[in-house]
Amino acid sequence: MDVPFSWSASRHDTFSSCRRRYYYSYYASHEDEEIKRLKKLSALPLWAGSVVHDTIEWFLKKHDTLPPPEEQDALIRRVVHTGMVSDWRESEMGSRRFRLFEHEYDQPVEQEDKRLVVNIVMRSLQHFFKSDTLGEALAVGRDRWLALEDLVSFHVGDVEVYLRMDLAFRDADGRVVIVDWKTGRREGRFNEIQVAGYALYATERGWVSSPEEIATELNYLVIPRATRRGVDARRVDHARSFIAKSARTMKELLVDPLGNEARLEDFPMIDRPRVCRRCNFRRLCFPRAGEDAQAGPPETVEDGGLHEPS
């Protein structure tokens, strides 16, 4: 395998939830086009999060001021009634560019499910335009922005760590503010590591001389609620240790850690039907069983965080 080993919070999450899913996601998908296609399936909650993040990224790259309310509303309607409708139809037709998990596995989608997804997108974008954070970022000006939806990396020992920064800027007092937009309603399992990872990267890049000069914000757009916190050296050290230990545990299952080589048989399946029913790789593990089974309610998915390139 010619893809070097790297670490991300999403990779750790996958490894923790199911070793077999981890193997398919980070090893087999590099060698098998069908597995790569299954990896890219997007369930409804993930779709909503992607639409919101893509729209925010587009807006921030194109605008330096806040448009009037009527233009905001027009943009949101265009995203929902043009963009999302187009994606839905493309998924129904079996597109390789965009395909919903629900369509791939013939899961019925009730009208209420569709309404919920649309509501998440609309509420998130409405609250984004009204957020104090957006106003603050626009007020300091683009020259003080440090990152915008950038996939970046840093090292913990010899392990490359990937993260995606939704927005980072230097505020009026000179403090670095790193913002993560959320479309979920609760904190994810690895937010502490995610926040400390931001601090590690910012320090390495020379944005600050110490973690205490950083503020991180988890901005829950649906609720809405923004939680801004300071960072200290203790939290950064904990994150560094957590990442190093997690990476070692992953490498222990490799047949060749230096070459990042893995074998399917070293990554066992789990016996958790509720999780398996919602897995993109379901048909690989159960090729003859369960294709007609109901998937059950979608699991809550927290967006954002430390990510690896797909």
PyMOL commands that set and color helices and strands:
alter all, ss='L'
color gray80, all
select helices_A, chain A and resi 9-17+19-26+28-30+33-39+44-62+69-92+101-104+111-130+132-140+142-144+191-204+211-213+233-251+264-266+273-277+282-285
alter helices_A, ss='H'
color red, helices_A
select strands_A, chain A and resi 6-7+145-156+159-170+176-182+214-220+225-230
alter strands_A, ss='S'
color yellow, strands_A
deselect
rebuild
show_as cartoon
